[in-house]
Amino acid sequence: MSKVFEYLEREERTIGKVIGIRFYPIVVDRASGSKVWDVEGREYIDFSSQWAVTNLGHNNLEVIEAVKKQLERLVFSSHTTFPNTVGIELAERLVEITPGDFKKKVWFGLTGSDANEFIYKIMPIYSNRRRLLGFQGSYHGQTMGALSLSGHKALTRFIGFPNTIKAPYPYCYRCPFKQQYPECGLLCLDFIENNVIDNAPPEDLSAVIVEPIQSDGGVVVPPTEFIPNLYKICKDRGISFVVDEVKVGFGRTGRFFAVEHSNIAPDVISMAKPMASGFPLSAVVGRDEIMDSALAAHLFTSSAHPVSCAASLATINIILRDKILEKASRIGEYILKRLNEIHGEHRLIGDIRGRGMILGVELVKDHRSKTPAAFETACLVFRAYELGLLTTYVGTYSNVIEITPPLTIGVEDVEKALEIFEKALDDVEKDRVDKEKVKKFSGW
Ligand SMILES: Cc1ncc(COP(=O)(O)O)c(C=O)c1O
């Protein structure tokens, strides 16, 4: 038996299935830059960044150096009671780099879900309004409050907490109102304003939480006017505007925060995944009055972990110093252009979309009916893995390949990855993939 399967067998005996979304058999041993090696030394190009976490590449040496220094100085103090220097320094930095000239403060956690749990728990306390509005297709996390705000089927299958309302997200390729953008005049927004929010009722609506790009929902990029107009609707009614930047923040879209493309300053931003280059850390940055609205109401022993905070400070410095935002825009545009070039040659490709270095390729059985090609998507991701490329798929219909490479990936790896991607797609279309092997992996 190969080492990979030996480990996977051990995993199956010891680690509960509740933890996994699996697309192919891999056990990671080491990684560097945009490369990952499995326990047998097989090399892969990582076009996933481990669910958009390793934005600066795996094992970024400067981040490791900052972490080593921190480890020697202070591994742990519980920020709840014994504040540490790096936590405070990072909070100052986050206040500086987030949009909005108003006074802000920071809360720290460990993963995206706990940051969005903050939203569910604290926003109603702050506003003295009980309800929250989220979006169909959204993914805000697996804890009870975060999942209650979410509209992705991975989360709506649970019975969540009450007082959340879900509105349709502008998924133009599959418009819920069967309209065509821009002729539609954003009918969806009109519906959200006049039917959803104004019936909520608005005076009991505490906050709207929205992903600037719905990532797990299928890399859905809303029309340019959507976010600013939604913001205005909220402001007119005293509703707080919250954006979830857990996946798209920290440079992925070519701006530090994706919401900056919309030129608005949200009242609250949640962030996590890439913010500490792989060390567990999340944060919520929001208006002073929100962040101070409840005493000791959302705290974890390991919040503002000094090692993660040191990694995050280094991450921010590198992003800004090395012009990573410009790089993400440039490489992202290049990948998009290359994908668009092959669009017409592949019957399975229904839509290609994205911004910066979060790109989605939606597969359909035929272009007229747009029937989702979910199994073909699973086959493509599997075949790409066999050929040495790591990708994942997302989407309400499990039919969107998500492309989120490290923002630091080199041209050579991009070319090789795209070559593999096209070969894998070709193999799926020509029925050259072992379907029985694919069926062993449930995906999501
Ligand atoms: C937009 C968004 N918010 C929140 C989360 C939850 O983050 P975590 O898995 O770190 O708890 C995710 C995870 O994929 C996400 O994509």
The ligand as a Tripos MOL2 file, in Angstrom:
@<TRIPOS>MOLECULE
LIG
   16    16     1     0     0
SMALL
NO_CHARGES

@<TRIPOS>ATOM
      1 C1        -16.4090   34.1030    3.3920 C.3       1 LIG1
      2 C2        -16.1260   33.1450    4.5100 C.ar      1 LIG1
      3 N1        -16.4670   33.4770    5.7630 N.ar      1 LIG1
      4 C3        -16.2420   32.6650    6.8080 C.ar      1 LIG1
      5 C4        -15.6610   31.4250    6.6230 C.ar      1 LIG1
      6 C5        -15.4130   30.5370    7.7970 C.3       1 LIG1
      7 O1        -14.0400   30.5380    8.0880 O.3       1 LIG1
      8 P1        -13.3860   29.3450    8.9180 P.3       1 LIG1
      9 O2        -13.4990   28.1130    8.0850 O.co2     1 LIG1
     10 O3        -11.9680   29.8080    9.0880 O.co2     1 LIG1
     11 O4        -14.0930   29.2390   10.2080 O.co2     1 LIG1
     12 C6        -15.2920   31.0260    5.3350 C.ar      1 LIG1
     13 C7        -14.7020   29.7050    5.1020 C.2       1 LIG1
     14 O5        -14.5760   29.2200    4.0150 O.2       1 LIG1
     15 C8        -15.5380   31.9030    4.2480 C.ar      1 LIG1
     16 O6        -15.2080   31.5820    2.9900 O.3       1 LIG1
@<TRIPOS>BOND
     1     1     2 1
     2     2     3 ar
     3     2    15 ar
     4     3     4 ar
     5     4     5 ar
     6     5     6 1
     7     5    12 ar
     8     6     7 1
     9     7     8 1
    10     8     9 2
    11     8    10 1
    12     8    11 1
    13    12    13 1
    14    12    15 ar
    15    13    14 2
    16    15    16 1
@<TRIPOS>SUBSTRUCTURE
     1 LIG1         1 GROUP 0 **** ****
